[in-house]
């Protein structure tokens, strides 16, 4: 119990608890919006949110994830000048990149033309304003994670923001605003702005106490050599996580997209297990590796893999048991999402057995290989969705994603073994020997 409540395991439990609470708020918000807006408007909002997440995460150019790689190592060496430079330089690049992406989005929407006259017009224009705030919060999360401040990293974007979205939507409708996608995205803008302001203020106060003032030493070439592949991998990962929704939005009506999106929101309870493990251990992989402790690194990998698999099995079973009730709250038509949810959960459980291969590649070296694997799996997932959706509808999309998720985990495990000689899949026989 002492081991579970301290160190990486304890941090993972903290992060998972926050994400579960956040998932409760997010689930409540999705149920609320589906009930208020109806299937069509909810489907529009779901598609818009997917694009905010994809572009917002990628706008940091990998500097958010890179913080977990560079800052712990520089601090372990006492290189405060590099730490200060990364903090300030990463902030500037993130904001500049996000504003560029937002401006590019406006240009593309204007050039396309038809979107301005359709139901996506107003929600898209508001979403462009959300994008820089989302990217800034993603960067703040990465900095906080690099310092092992798990609660500060996770609570504002995934708990506070979700709660504020729900409260803002309720208030807007109570004041007479129409329950439409554009109002939901506007509530998201307000909630994101408040949440990132609070998080950034608290993060700055902590950093002033831990990072002394002084000169800065920039190492842009070293940073971007690692961060740009991580950014490509992040973009591909974000695309991988939502490619099924994107393909459905192109091939199916908004109401069908909403039906599928509801299942993915509930499946996020299972995905949060992996997220919590990554948030708690990725920066620790870097620190232990920098200290030259190969035995400790291998032990940390084994612990992370075993706990992640066990937690994923438990949470997956609980989600499926509660699925009829959870889906029914969206509306009676959403009961048809149960087979979709079962397929997605099965893919997550099997994939979790292959351990933290991607984290090791991104944190210890091999980020280009991780990006290559992710891009290849994104292409595979998109191809499978395009092939299966016309014939099997939402079940085809779920089957495609479950298979692609498993193959991605296998490929990352093989790559981590080849690059670092670390075995990431859970060794089930080891449990039997230990029990005896």
N, C-alpha and C positions, 0 to 999 in steps of 0.2 A: 504493500500500500504506500509505503514511503516513496518508492521508486515511481509509482504512478502519479503521486501528487507533487513531484518535483521534476525539474529539468524538462526535457523535450516532451515526455509523456504528459506531465502536468500542464504544460503550455498547450499541447494538442487538445486536452480535455477542456481547457478554458475556451479555446477558439471554437471547438465543436459546440460547446454549450451556448456561446454567443450566436453562432450560425444557426443553431436550432431555434433559438428565440427569434432571430431575424427571419428565419423561414416561416415562423408562425405569423409574424407581421406581414411578410410578403404574401403568404398564402391568404391571409385575411384580406389584404389589399386586392389580390387577384379575384377572389370570390366577390368582393364588394363591387369591383369594376365590371365583372362579367354580369352580375345581377343588375347593376344600374344601367350599363350601356347596351346590353344585349349582344348576341353573337357577332354581328357584323362590326360594330364599333369596337368591341373588345379585340376582334381579330386584327383590326387596323392598329390599335394601340400595341398589341403584341409584336407585330412586324416592325413598328417604329422602335420599340424598346430594344429589339434584337440588334438593329443597326447602331443605336447609341452605344450598346455594350461592345460591339465589334470595333468600331472606330475609336471609342474612348480608350479602351485598353491599348490599342496599337499606337495611339498618338504619343505615348510616352517614349516611343522608339526603344523600348526595352530597358530604359533607365530605372523604371520601378523595380523590375525583377533584378536588374544588375546591382541595385543597392544591396541586396542580400548577398551578393557575391563579393563586391569590392569593399564595402564599408567594414564588415567584420574582419576581413583580412588586413586592411590598412590599420584598423584600430589595434589589432593584435600585434602589429609591428610598431605601433606608436607613431604612425605617419599621420598626424593631425592635419597637416597642410593639405594632403590629398583628400581627407575626409571633408574638410571645409569646402574644397573646390568642387567635389562631387555634389554636395548638398545644394550649393548655389547654382552651379552650372546645370545640373539636372533639372532644377526648377525652371530655369530660363528656357532650356530646350523644350521641355514639356509644354509650357505655355505657348511658345512660338509654333510648335508643331500642331498643337490642338487648334489654334486659331487659323493656321494654314489649311488644315483639314476642313474646318467649318466653312471657311471662305470657298474652298474647292467644292464643298457640298452645295452651297448656294448656287455656284456657277453651273454645276451639273444639273441641278433641278431646273434652273432657268433654261439651260440649253435643251433639256429633254422636252420641255414645253407642256406636255399633256398632264404631268403631275400637278401643275398649278391649277388645273381645272377640275381635278378629281377629288375624291374624299381624303387623299393623303396630303393635300396641299398645306393646310394650316398645321396639322401635327408635325409635318416635316420641318417647317420653318421654325417652330418652337424648339424642336429637337436639335436644331443647329446651335441654338443658344445653350442647350444642356451640355453639349459635347465638351467645351473647354473645362467646365466645372467637373465633369465626370473624370476627365484625364488628370486634372489636378488632384482629385481625391485618390485616384489610383496611384499617383506618385507618392502622396503622403502615406498611403498604406504601405508601400514598399519600404519607405524610410523607417517607419515605425516597426515593421517586421524585422528589418536589419538590426535593430537595437533590442530585439526580443520583447518589445512592448506589444504583446499580442492583443490585449484588450483595446488599446488606443488604435491599433491597426484595423481591427475588425469591427468594433462596435459602431463607430460613426457611419461607415458606408452601408453596413448590412443590418444594423438594428435601428439607429436613429433615422437614417434616410427613409427606410421602409415605413417606419411608424409615421413619419411626417407626411409621406405621400398619402397614406390612408387618411390621416387627419385632415389634410388639405382638400382631398377629394370630397370628404363628407361635408366640410365647411362650405366648399364651393357650391355643391348641390343644394345645401340648406339655404344658401343665400340667393338661389334662383338660377344658377348657371346650368346650362343643359348638360346632361350626362353623355358627353361625346368624347371621342379620342383626343381632340385638341385640348379639351379641358384637363383630361388626365395627364397629358404631356406637360401642360402648363403647371400642374400641381407637382410633377416630377422636377421641373426646373426650380421651383421655389424650395422644395425639400432638399434638393442636391446643394443649392447655394447655402442654405442654413447649416447643413451637415458638414460641408467642407470648411466653412468658416470656423466652426467649433473645433473640428479636428486639427486644422492648420494652426490655430492659436495654441492649443494644448501641446502640439508637437513642437512648435517653436520654443515654448517655455521650457520643455524638457531638454531640448537640444542645447539651449543656452547654459544649462547646468552641467551637461556632460561633455560638450565639445568646446574647449577654450577658444577665445578669440585669437586671431593671428593670421599669418600670411596663407595664401592658397597656392597650391601647385596642381595645375590642370594636366590631365593625361588623356586628352580626347581620343588619340589614336588607340590607346590601350582599352579605353572604355568602349568605344564604338566597335572595335574589333570583336568584342564579346557581346555587346548589347544589341547591335543591329541584327545578328542572327537570332538572339533571344526575341527581339521585336518581331522578326519574321515568324518565329515559332509561336509567339503569343497571338499574332494575327491569324495564323493558321489554326491555332488552338481555339481561338474565339470563333473562327469560322466553322471549325469542326463541331463545336458545341451547339451551333445554331443552323448548320447547313440544312438539316431536315426541315426546320421551320421556313427557311428561305425558299427551298424547293417547293414546299407545299404552298407558300404564298404566291408562287409563280404558276402552279398547276392546279390549284384548288381555290374555291371561294373563301372569303374571309371567315365565314362561320366554321368551315372545316379546320382552318388554321387555329381558330380559338379552341376548338375541341382538342386538337393535338397539344397546343400550348399549355392547356390546363394540366394534362398528364405530365408534361416536362416540369412544370412548377412543383408538383408533388414529388417527382423523382429527384429534385434537388436536395431533398432531405438525405438521400443516399450519397449523392455527390459531395455533400459537405464533409463527409468523413475524410475523403482524400484531401479536400481543401484544408481541413484542420491539420492533418498530418504534415502537409507541405508547409503551411504557415509556421508550424512549430519546429520543423527539423531542417528546412532547406538551408538557412543561415548557419545552423549548427554543423551541417556537413562541411561547409566552407571553413569554419573555425577549427574543427578537429583535423581536417586535411592540412590546413596551414600549420598546425602544430606538429605534423608528421606522425600522428597517432593512427597508424593503419589498423591496429587491432580494435581500438575504440571506434573507428569509423565503421568497420565491418559489423561490430556489435550494435551500433546505432541503426544501421541499415536493417539488420535482422529484426530489431525491436519494432521499428517503424512498420515494416512489412507485416509482421504478425498481428500487431494491434490494429492496423488498418483493415486487414482481412476480417478479423473477428468483429470489429465494429460495423463494417459494411454488411456482413451477414445478419447481424442483429437488427440494424436499422432497416435493411431491406425487407426482412420478414415483418417487422412492425408496420412499415409503410403499406405493404400489400394487405396485411390484415385490416388496416384502417381505411384502405382505398375506397371501398363502397361509400362510406360515410363522407370522406374527404371530397370525392368527386361529386357526390350528390349535392353538396352545398353549393356547387357552381350552378346547378340546375338539373332537372331530370334528364335532359338530353346528353349530359356529360357522363352518364353511367357507361356509355359505349367506349369511354377512354380506358377502361380497366385492362383489356388485353394489351393496349399500347404501353401502359405503365408497367405491366408484368415483363414485357420484352425489354424495356429500357433498364429496369432494375436488374434483370438477369445479366445483361451485358456489363453493368457496373460491378456486380459481385464477382464475376469471373475475371474481369480486368484487374480488380484489386489484388488478386492472388499473385500478380507478377511484380509487385513491389515498386519502389521509387526510382525506377530507371531514368525517367525524364528529369527528375530533380537532380540526380547525380550528374547527368550530362550538362545541365545548365549551370550548376554551381561549381563543378570541379574541372570543367573543360570537356568539350564535345558538343557545345551548343549548336554548331553548324550541322552536326549529324542529327541532333534532336530536331532542328528545324526541318531538315530534309525528310525525316521520318514523318513529322507532322503534316508537312505539305503533301507528301505521298498519300497519307491516310485521309486527308481532306479530299483529295481528288478521288480516292476510292469511295469514300462516303457519299460524295456528290454523285458519282457515277451510279452507285447502287440505288440511291434515292431516285434518280431520274429513271432508272430501269424498273424499279419496283412500284413507285407511286402510281403510275398510270394503271397498272394492273391490280394492285392490292390496296391502294389508297393509304390511309394513315397507318395501317398495319405494315405495309411495305416500307414506309419511312422508319418505323420503329425497328423493324428487323434489320434494315440496312445499318442503322446507327449502332445497334447492339453488336453486330458482327465487326464493324469498323472499330469500335471501342476496344474490343478484345484484341484484334490484330495490332492495334497501335500499342497496347500495353506489352504484348509479346515482343514487338520490334524494339521498343525502348529497353526492355530487359536484356535482349541480345546485344544491343549497342553498348549498354553500360558494362556488360561483361567483357566485350571486346576492347573497350577503351580503357577501363579502370580495373579490370579483373575482379569486379565485385559481383557477387551473386545476389540478385534482388528478388527472384521469386521465392515465395514462402516454401520452406522445406517441410512439408507435412510429416514425413517420417521422423523428423527431429522431435515433434511433439510426442510421438509414441515412445521414443527412446527415453525422453525426459520423464514421461509418466511412469515408465517402468523403473 
